[in-house]
């Protein structure tokens, strides 16, 4: 557990809701808390969890979300509560909530961001993209991540944003974000964090794209369903390209061979959620007709993660904190391949907290099968 004077990490594995919140409070509390950020299993009694959080953290700004698994000082866990507190000594933080995402309009994102930036500038007049970043949590079943992410990042200007889509332990029924003392469905929470500490935002994925093109020739964009690829039934064409029978397509096969789309010279993963009875494919991301994909194949997840942390360490020194949004499909691959201890060692060495997400956001783009996040270093490393 990291007990720095300005950042404190904590994790409770207790299954009883009240006991878990109490243990989390005891471990994460510090003087002059500016913000508490938490990630929790949807298996908890969320009404009771909210009540206990409000009681114990009375007067403290608290935000969080439900997950498909938590990451904390104890590593990868299920049915747990993880998080971090930030002290006013080195952080100034404002937050906002967007509700009714199914009817989201761009003006909502703009108004939310402008309100937060005005609050921040009243406290820190020199706040900008050099000393501030944004972190978002959004209902992972809202199907609104693309438009919300783009709207918020556009309104934030040079303040860059990362985030993750809340989960519900792979039940795919209801995922929630927490703000203003309660859990919200069909909503997003965004925080803008100003700090004197060095930081850098990042994304990493362990896939290399192939040369063969896949063109989406028919899709139901509102439901994220691809019906045809290259003029053929989607599942049939995808299975041909990855060299397996349609009957063999499952979550692990999709995790091993996702598709990627090239945006501004960078590959972004678009993961498949399931095969439908009619031979169509449901995706975790929005899909449009005419989009060109390439099938990608995995390289070493552990090596990629190690190299990512080495690069981040070389930029800002040893991290005080890494907040990570780690796609649930990465979690599944880690467990399936027996890589858990190796990944957890890297997470622990780099003071990582976060959650297994239903999608990730980076630079205004919604993606899958990626680890996105922010690394915060020691203040005396700042130039």
Secondary structure by P-SEA (a helix, b strand, c coil): ccccccccccccccccaaaaaaaaaaacccccccccccccccccaaaaaaaaaaaaaccccccccccccccccccccccccccbbbbccccccccccccccccccaaaaaaaaaaaaaaaaaaccccccccbbbbbbccccccaaaaaaaaaaaaaccbbbbbbbbbcccccccccccccccccccbbbbbbbbcccccccccccccccccbbbbbcccccccccccccccccaaaaaaaaaccccccccaaaaaabbbbbbcccbbbbbbbcccccccbbbbcccccccbbbbbbbbccaaaaaaaaaaaaaaaccccccccccccaaaaaaaaaacaaaaaaaaaaaabbbbbbccccccccccccccccccccccccccc
